[in-house]
Amino acid sequence: MKPIFLLLAAAMLAGPIRLRAEDAAVDERLNKLSAQIQDLTDARDALNKRIEDLARQLREMQDQQGKSGGSYASADDVKQLAAKIQEVDDKRQQDNEHILKEIEKLGTKLGAPASMPRSSRTPTAAPSPDSPTTPAAPDKGHYEYTIHEGDTLNAIAKAYSDQGVHITTDQILKANPGLKERSLRVGQKIVIPAQ
């Protein structure tokens, strides 16, 4: 019986040590869990602060955008600006028409024929704004003509023929050695032979 009693006494003495060891392990786990919960709580608080900060910034931007005195243009401002630009453009066109009428008046007063504005000239029309409606007296037996955009030798010959100077494209080519009908350059001067 003594051995059983000793075994029992040893078990009783070892029980509290073992319980204390288990309590220490449980305490350690509890401390780890508490630390992790605290970390999660801190992270949540930081995220809440960040969300509040972003919400405040968003409200400030919305308030700033809502103010018309800011540096942003509203749709009404853009419409008003477009209307002003259109008004200026209309005034410019009116001024342009007025200037053209005044030039025509001056031309009739001076006895020179009024020239057609360049923008209304058809591309194949030969008499250019600076060429006379009636050919001037030929200088040294020929006329001088400056090529304009859209001119062709056929159109130039026809225009001079219509004005009483009967000429053909072949005669123009012969009077201008090296001239090629398909390679006329704007600003190039050519000779139109007189009759």
RAFEN-V707944 format. One record per backbone hydrogen bond with DSSP energy under -1.0 kcal/mol. CO is the residue of the C=O (numbers start at 0). NH is the residue of the N-H. E is the energy in kcal/mol with one decimal. If there is no record, write none. Layout:
<<CO,NH,E> <CO,NH,E>>
//
This chain:
<<0,4,-3.1> <1,5,-3.0> <2,6,-2.2> <3,7,-2.8> <4,8,-2.7> <5,9,-2.6> <6,10,-2.3> <7,11,-2.3> <8,12,-2.4> <9,13,-2.3> <10,14,-1.8> <13,17,-2.5> <14,18,-2.7> <15,19,-2.3> <16,20,-2.1> <17,21,-2.3> <18,22,-2.7> <19,23,-2.1> <20,24,-1.8> <21,25,-2.5> <22,26,-2.8> <23,27,-2.3> <24,28,-2.3> <25,29,-2.8> <26,30,-2.5> <27,31,-2.1> <28,32,-2.7> <29,33,-2.6> <30,34,-2.2> <31,35,-2.4> <32,36,-2.6> <33,37,-2.3> <34,38,-2.3> <35,39,-2.4> <36,40,-2.4> <37,41,-2.5> <38,42,-2.4> <39,43,-2.5> <40,44,-2.4> <41,45,-2.3> <42,46,-2.5> <43,47,-2.5> <44,48,-2.2> <45,49,-2.2> <46,50,-2.6> <47,51,-2.4> <48,52,-2.4> <49,53,-2.6> <50,54,-2.5> <51,55,-2.2> <52,56,-2.3> <53,57,-2.4> <54,58,-2.3> <55,59,-2.3> <56,60,-2.4> <57,61,-2.4> <58,62,-2.5> <59,63,-2.5> <60,64,-2.5> <61,65,-1.9> <62,66,-1.1> <73,77,-1.9> <74,78,-2.2> <75,79,-2.5> <76,80,-2.2> <77,81,-2.4> <78,82,-2.2> <79,83,-2.2> <80,84,-2.4> <81,85,-2.3> <82,86,-2.2> <83,87,-2.4> <84,88,-2.4> <85,89,-2.6> <86,90,-2.2> <87,91,-2.2> <88,92,-2.2> <89,93,-2.3> <90,94,-2.6> <91,95,-2.3> <92,96,-2.4> <93,97,-2.4> <94,98,-2.5> <95,99,-2.3> <96,100,-2.1> <97,101,-2.3> <98,102,-2.4> <99,103,-2.2> <100,104,-2.2> <101,105,-2.5> <102,106,-2.5> <103,107,-2.2> <104,108,-2.2> <105,109,-2.1> <106,111,-1.5> <116,119,-1.3> <117,120,-1.1> <121,124,-1.6> <127,130,-1.6> <140,193,-2.3> <141,138,-2.2> <142,191,-3.3> <144,189,-3.2> <146,186,-3.2> <147,150,-2.1> <151,155,-2.3> <152,156,-2.8> <153,157,-2.4> <154,158,-2.5> <155,159,-2.3> <156,160,-2.4> <157,161,-2.8> <159,164,-2.7> <160,163,-1.6> <167,171,-1.8> <168,172,-2.5> <169,173,-2.5> <170,174,-1.9> <175,178,-2.1> <179,182,-1.4> <184,187,-2.0> <187,146,-3.3> <189,144,-2.8> <191,142,-3.6>>
//
